[in-house]
Amino acid sequence: MNQEQLDKVRNGKGFIAALDQSGGSTPKALKLYGIEADAYDGDTAMFDLIHQMRSRIITSPSFGGDRVLGAILFEQTMDRQIDGVDTAQYLWDNKQVVPFLKVDKGLEDEAAGAQVMKPIDGLAELLERAKAKGVFGTKMRSVIKLADEAGVKAVVDQQFDIGRQIVAAGLVPIIEPEIDIHSPQKAEAEELLKAAILEQANSLGPDETVMLKLTLPEVDGFYQELVDHPNVARVVALSGGYTREDANARLARNPGVIASFSRALTEGLSAQQSDDEFNKVLDTSVEGIYQASIA
């Protein structure tokens, strides 16, 4: 583990950019960026376009380690290059932004009000490849829709079981048990989730470090025990479908929690913008999320 990167993640001011839209969410991300589905043919062209978008964000003067602590990458992004340099290496060497990799392979069907992750085939090999490319940590997402104790426990147990494998491989996992913002039992689900995470976090060894990515809670400061937990390097928040304005407002009311926004980060960016326009919109977005993260 890179100690300089760990120190930045633990103590730095800023937020984590989620640039990890994968196959299913890429067409939507491109459409929001002003590229309709009829503008490309097939997955190869689609992934070329999304890499152009991500490269434009990462190389922008508005995107740097002064306000962005880390960036979460899709596997294909890790395997591609920016200006002739592997993406993860470019992020750290050129921008001082800590690179993370999305490792999950999507979600199983809903059971007990939750969706656990599909099996992550080839995880050990992927982690070795990520380490060789300079990746610091990982991210994997599950979803909780109802306040069902069995469903919440299944999600958290799976996340920490795989998280321990990632820690053993020398990487820091971002554990992401998202609670659907539209859940009719969101606050109740948050109670169950916090209890389950605390139980698992308390069972970690002194050298086992994880991060948490959680939906912004209904009660301000609700996850403070997790923010303060010695085994938790950082608690980050997903925007979860809230607008950037709403997400920033909620985030600012949760001291110690920082953003890890995806759609809220790229809101307002367009392929049709000039570089000046693009950089100005991105700067406004980055600054707003940064200020909410340090509040």
N, C-alpha and C positions, 0 to 999 in steps of 0.2 A: 504493500500500500504506500502511495506517495504521501509522505508526511506534510509536505507543503500544501498539497491539495486538500488533505484532511483538515488542516488548520483553517484553510480558506472556507471550506464548507461549514465547519463548526462555528467560526467566529467572524466570518466576513459579512459585510453589509451588501445586501442585494437580493436577487431572486434566481430561481432556476427556470430557464426557458425550456418548454416542452415542445421539441421539434420532431416528434416521433410518430406522427400519423402513419399508419400502416395501410395495407391493401384496402381494407374495407372503408376507411375514413379518408383516403386520399382524394377520391373524386369530389367529395364535399369540400375538402380543404382547397382544392384547385378552383372550384366554383366560387367560393368566397373570395378567392384571389383574382377572380375575373376571367378564369379559363373554363369555358363550358366543355362538357363531355364530348361534343362533336368536333372539338379542336384537336383531338389526338385519337390514335387508333392503337388499342392494345396496351398491355401492362408496361411494356418497355418504354414506350413513348410517355405514358403517364408518370412513371417513376423518374424519367429524365426531366420532366417538367417540374415535379415536386422538388427534385434535387436542385434545379436552377433557383427555385423560390427560396429554399433553405440556404443555399450558397449566397444569395443576394442579401438575406438577413444577416448571416454570420459575417460576411465581409463588409457590411455597412459600418461606417464610422460611428453610427448610433449604438452599435452592439459591441460591448467590451467588458472586460473584467472589473472595471470600476463600478458597474451597476449590475452586471449579470454574473452570478457566482458559478453557475453550471448550465449545461445544456443536455437534454435527453435526446438521444439519436435513435432512429429506426436502424435495424441491422443493415439494410442496403445503404443507408447514409454512412455508416461506419466503414463499409467496404468501398466507398467512393472517395474521391479526392476533391479538394478545393485548391485551386491554383497549383496543382501538381503535388499537393501534400495530403496524406491521409487525413480525413476530417477530424478525428479525435486529436491527432497531433497538431493540426492547424489551430483548433480551438485553444489548446493550452499554450503552445509556443507563440502564436501570433496574437491571441486575445486574452490570455490568462483566465480562460473560462474552463471549468472542470468538466470533462466529458463523462456522460452516463449512457448506458445502452438499454433500450427496451428489450426484454428477453421473453416475455410471455407470448403465447401463440393463440390468444383469444380466449373466449369464455365458453364454458359448458352451458347447457340449457338451465333455466331457473329451477331450483329445488329448495324448499324451505325458505322461500323469500330471498334467495341469494344465487349468485352465479360464481362458482369457483372457476379456477383457470383450467383450461385444457392441459393435458400432459405436455411438458416442455422437452420434447425429444432432442437429444444431442446437446443438452445443457452444458455438460462438462467441457465438451469440445468448443462450444461457443464462448464459454468463459475464458478458456485458454487463448482463443483467438482475440478476444476483446482485450485481455491483459497485454498481449503482444503488440496491439495497436495503441496502447496507452490509455485505455479506458479505465476510469477510477471506480465506477460503480454501475449498478443496474437498476432497472425499474420493472415492476410487474403489477398488473392491475386485476382486481376482482371487483364485483359489484354487489352491494347489499340493497335490497328494495323494501324489505319489511323488517319489523322488530321481532324476528324469530330467533330465539336463542340458539337453536341447532344450526340454522343457516349462518349466523354470525360466527359461531365457533368453527364451523367447517372452513369458512373463508380465512379466518385468522390463523387457525392451525396449519392450513396448507401454506399460507404466506410465510410463516415463520419456519416451517420445515424446509422449504426451498431456500428461504433466506439464510439458514444455517449452512446449507451447501455452498451458497455464494460467498459467505464470510470465510468458509474453509478454503475457498479457492483464491482468497486474497483480495476480494472486492467488497465494496460496501453496498448492500441492497437497499433500494427505496421500496418499502413495503406499502402497497397502495390498495387498501380495502375501501373503495369509493362507496359512499352512501348516495343513492340517487336523490338529487335535490327535489324531485317531484314525489318522493315517498310520502304517503299519508301518515307514516309513523317515524318521520325523520328524527325527531328529538329522542324518542324512545330507542330507536336503533343506535343512536349515538351513545346512549348510556350503556347498552350492551357491548358496543364496540370498544369503548374505552376500557371497560372492565376486562374484556378478553385480551386486549393488547397489553395492558399492565401485567396481567398474569404471565403472558409469554415473555415480555421484556424483563420481568423480575427473575426469570429462569435462565437468562443469558449469562454466559461467563464474563469475567471482568474485561477480557480482550475482544469480546464479540460486539461489534458496533453496527447498528442499523440506522436507517432514516425512515421516516414515516411521511406518506403523502395522503392527506385526509381532506374530505369535503368540509368546507367552511361551516362551523357548527351553528346551531340555533341559539345557544347560550354563549355570550362573549367570554373568552378566556377558558372555555370548557376543557381544552386539552393541555392546560398548564402543567399538570403532573407529567405528561409525556414530554413536553418541552424541556422540563428540568431533569428528566431521567438520565442517569449517567451512561447508559448504553445507547441512547438515542442522540446521534450526532446533530440532527436537525429535524424539525417538523415543518413540512411544506404543505401548502394548500393547493388543491386543484380548483379551477374556476367552475367546472361542472355544469356549464350551460348558463350560469349567471352572465349578464353583460359585464364588460370590463369595469364600468362605473360601479355597479352593484358589488362585484367581486372585490374591488379595491376598498370599498367602504366597509364591507364585512371583515376583510383582512386586517384593516387598520385597527379594528376593535379586538384583535387577538394578538397581544404583545408576544414577541418571540417566535411567532409563526411567520414564515415567508412564503411568497408566491411560487407556484410552479404552474404557470398558465400556458395554455396552448392556443385555443381559439381567441381568448381574450388578448393574447400578445399580438396576434396577426390581424386583429380587427382593424379594418380600414385600409389595409395594404392591398395594392392592386398591381397586376402585371403591366397595366397600361400607364402607370405613373412614371414620370421621369425619375432619374436617380435622386434629384434634389427633393422632389415631392415625396418619394418613397422614404428617404432618410429622415425627412421632417416628421412624417406620420409615425414612423418607427420610433424616433426619438421621444415623441410625446407619449407613446405607448409605454416605452421602457421607463421613462421618468415617472409616470403615474404609478406603475406597478412597483418600481423601486421605492418610491415615497411611502406607499402603503405597506411595503415589506419592512421598512425600518421604523415605522410608527410605534 
